[in-house]
């Protein structure tokens, strides 16, 4: 199983970005996928999760109402649409899934929000 995260970049506060997490070796339609982020000098924090059953989603309070997860099964990709970005959203964003007790991570994509 390999995950590839992409879509990060530099954006002004209030702007939007869409991150992608694409899987190989695994059908995302049957997997729970989560995004985490880590800002410099800070802990690795949960951002959002889309569950394999029914596509239910959960979000960290800090991003609720601004970030939206979706899944494109044809492209085997999970998207994190980020809007109304704030400087405090600046971090390396990584996607994660767990298969049979093994945890798999994408390589991370940098999101930088300027004020």
Secondary structure, 3 states (H helix, E strand, C coil): CEEEEECCEEEECCCCEEEEEEEECCCHHHCCEEEEEECCCCCEEEEEEECCCCCCEEECCCCCCCEEEEEECCCCEEEEEECCCCHHHCEEEEEEEEECCEEEECCCEEEEEEC
